[in-house]
Amino acid sequence: MKIVLLILVLALTNLYAQENNFLPLCSMSKAKKLLQKIPAEEKRDKVKHCHMSCMLTLRCPAIDVYTFGLMKEFYDLFGPGDADQRDIKANRIGISFVTRDNVKSDDQCYEACANFNWQ
């Protein structure tokens, strides 16, 4: 499973970066501070991914946030994390809450992600 995710991440990131001369700098600059807004008591990994992506999308372009999430999963393939394609899906869901105008604040992001049916 990790090799499939690796190929997907590399292909998408490389394609987008080449065509747009782009790296997700907005998301990179804001992620560390926003990480503090995720409730410490929240243990569900998919909710955390969703919440972070949603909050980032309130501040940064959606493609920036999506690329940042892909890069994070790529890092997890070789680092201490656990790469999971379901994390990418959770990121997309968080992004969609903003792009579809369903949420307008960090608190609404958390509520939408925490109440989403993750089954």
N, C-alpha and C positions, 0 to 999 in steps of 0.2 A: 504494500500500500504506500509506503514512504517513497518508493521510486516513482510511482505514478504522480504523486503530489509534487515531487521534486521537478519532474519534467514539465508539469503544468505551470508551476510557479515560474520556472526559468523561461519558458516560452512566452507566457503572458507579460511578465515584467520586461523581458528583453524587447519584445515587439513594441510595447507601448513606449518604453524609454527611447528606443531608436526613432520612432516616428514623431515624438513630441519633445525630445531632448529634455526629459523630465525625471525627477525623482520626487517622492512624496515628502517634500521638505516641510510643508505646513503641518502634516500629521506628526512628523518626527519632532518638530519643535514644541508641540502641545501635549503629546502623549504622557510624558512623565508627570506633569502637573495634574492632568485629568485622572490619572490612575488613582490619585488620592481621593477622588470623588466616588469611587466604587465602594459601596458599603462593605466594611470589613467582615460583617457577618454573612455576606453572600458567598456561598460555597459552590454554586453551580457555574462551571466553567463557561458554558454556552451563554449564560446570562451576562457574564463578565465581558465576553467578546462582543456580544450584541450592544451592551451598554457603552463600552468604549467606542465602538464604531459609530454609534448613534451620536454621542457627544462630539466626537471629532467631526462628523458630518455637519453639525450645527456651526462649525467654525472653518471648515476646509472643504474644498471641492470633493465630491463623492469619489471621483476616480483616484484622487490623492489618497483618500482613506482606504479604498479597496486595494490599491497597490501596496500601501503600508501593511495591511493585513496579510497580503500574500508574502511580503518580505519577512514578516514576523514568523509565519509558518515555515518558510525556507530556513530561517535561522534555527528554528526548533528542530529541523531535521538533523542538524549537526551540533546543536548546543544542548543545554540542559533541559529544554522543554520537550513536549510530546506533540509532534506534528500530527494534525488531524484535519481531514478535509471537512469535517462537520464544523470546525472552528471557522472556516472560510464561509460556510453557509450562515453561521450565526452572525458573522461580520456583515454579510449582505443583507440580512434581515434588519440589523441595526441601521444600516445605511438607508434602507427602504423606508423606515419609519419617518425619516426626515425628508427624503426626496418625494414622498407621497403626501407631505404636509400633515402627517398624523401627529407629530410632536414638535414642540417649539422651545423646550427647555431640558436641562440635564435631568431634572426630577421626572419629567414626563418620559424621557428616554428610559430611565430605570423602571418606571411603572410598566411601560410597554414591553420591555424585555423580560421583566420578572413575571409578567402575566401571560406571556406568549406560550402556546402549547408546544413544548419541545419534544413531543413524542414522535 
